[in-house]
Amino acid sequence: MTRKNHKHYRDRLDFVLICCMSSSLLTMSYALPTSVLASPLHSRHFIIAKSPDERQPEAVEKGIEQIPVVQPSVSQQRKESIESPLPPATTPTATGTTSAPKPAATGSSSTPTATGTTSAPKPGVRLSTPPSQGGRQPVTGGSPISTSITSTFREINFVDLAFGVLAPGDYQSQGRYFHFYQFEGRENQLIQIRLTGSADQRRSNNLSLNPFLLLLDSNNQVLVKRGTGEAVDSRGVKDAFIFVRLPAKGTYTIAVTSQNSKEKGRYSLALRNDRASYTLDQSSELTLENSTLRQNGSPYNVSKFQGKKDQLVSIRVDSIFEQFSPYVVLLNSKGQIVASDSDKDGKYSALIDRARLPADDTYYIVVISANAQERGTYRLTMF
């Protein structure tokens, strides 16, 4: 009886082993398509659609295409580009960065050298030849820098209001007179600079000035530059404004000059901390790779934020190097225009001032170049 039970157990075990071997042979005999075996994973091409967070809703895309864009009746004449008036500084510091010339006492003169350092000339002595322009050119490009006379670096603080007169005998570059002011800045410090020109046009005086200013970093590279455009106040006084976030700790230089070559005149300069509380602050660029409006080919960028009903928002767009005239439009999630502002006075900035949001919603900020042929770097802030 025991022998019979053992035989029955062995029969059952043999049956299970036969079934397992049959299943393995069946799996191994299945032939995969040769196209799959011949194509390793890394050589295949996959098209991955953008995630919902990376694309605008269809209603917003339609709304963007319906934004009214008015082409200028006459092409705007481009202003002559004004570049850094100082040669690049190449003196290394302990941190590996470069430093600009240190300010001399107000009213004294200093001469830029090829290395960017300064040395005070003897009283009554002026340069007989322009200072050396050794080193690479500023990243902003432009025509070669030509300089003459000596430069004076004055200190300016955040509570100061400086006054000056651009006139023959001042440092010259690119056919313009220049004054220079320096201050110490912190990383991510928000500042405002206002340069106001004189409106005095009396024949006996003729010291009116169309002001232009540039902010240079510690290597004398242009961070931002701004003229006055066409806007003036009721007295005919022209102002140039700069709003900027400083990229690093260091010595910064404000270069004061005129929009027009050889122009002389009075000015006042104010340096202040920017007290705005920005909920959005980003730099971007309109390039050939940007999306464009079908109606006229103007490039545009889109940013979005979550807004609350009755929230007041102000949105500002500044063309950092005066490369294009911005046009800014605020849309809701249905593609409807909530507010807009375009550059109609020749300036290189646009502002939506205290727009009231109609509902809790996702809102879209569309930055457009008013001229389809113009592109460039800009700063977008919301506060």
Beta strands, then each sheet from edge to edge (+ up, - down):
strand 1: 111-112
strand 2: 118-119
strand 3: 147-148
strand 4: 153-155
strand 5: 161-166
strand 6: 171-173
strand 7: 176-185
strand 8: 190-197
strand 9: 211-216
strand 10: 222-226
strand 11: 239-245
strand 12: 250-258
strand 13: 265-273
strand 14: 280-286
strand 15: 291-292
strand 16: 299-307
strand 17: 312-319
strand 18: 326-331
strand 19: 337-342
strand 20: 349-356
strand 21: 361-369
strand 22: 376-382
sheet 1: 1+ 2-
sheet 2: 3+ 6- 7+ 4+
sheet 3: 3+ 6- 7+ 12- 9+ 10-
sheet 4: 5+ 13- 8+ 11-
sheet 5: 14+ 22- 17+ 20-
sheet 6: 15+ 16- 21+ 18- 19+
end
